[in-house]
Amino acid sequence: MDIEVIAKALKELGHVTRLKIFKSVVRAGFQGIPVGVLQEELTIPASTLSHHIAGLVSAGLISQRREGRTLYCVADYEQLNTVIAFMQDECCINEV
């Protein structure tokens, strides 16, 4: 696991708004959630939401797909599992 990739993901998740976005996207499952629904849920301006989504996309935590006029955000569960596994790998390594 590339520690810089993990650090980027954790940095992006370290912001309250991005964490709320990511939680909603994860909760939506494999079908994803429309950006418009995220904006309604979080009651933030579209430009702000777009900025935060871009950070999550650049960290590989979510991807986007377009269906007609609707843009969906979809969690990258493999990347999420990689981040979780990285944190768990060192868990309790020094316990007796």
Secondary structure, 3 states (H helix, E strand, C coil): CCHHHHHHHHHHHCCHHHHHHHHHHHHHCCCCEEHHHHHHHHCCCHHHHHHHHHHHHHCCCEEEEEECCEEEEEECHHHHHHHHHHHHHCCCCCCC
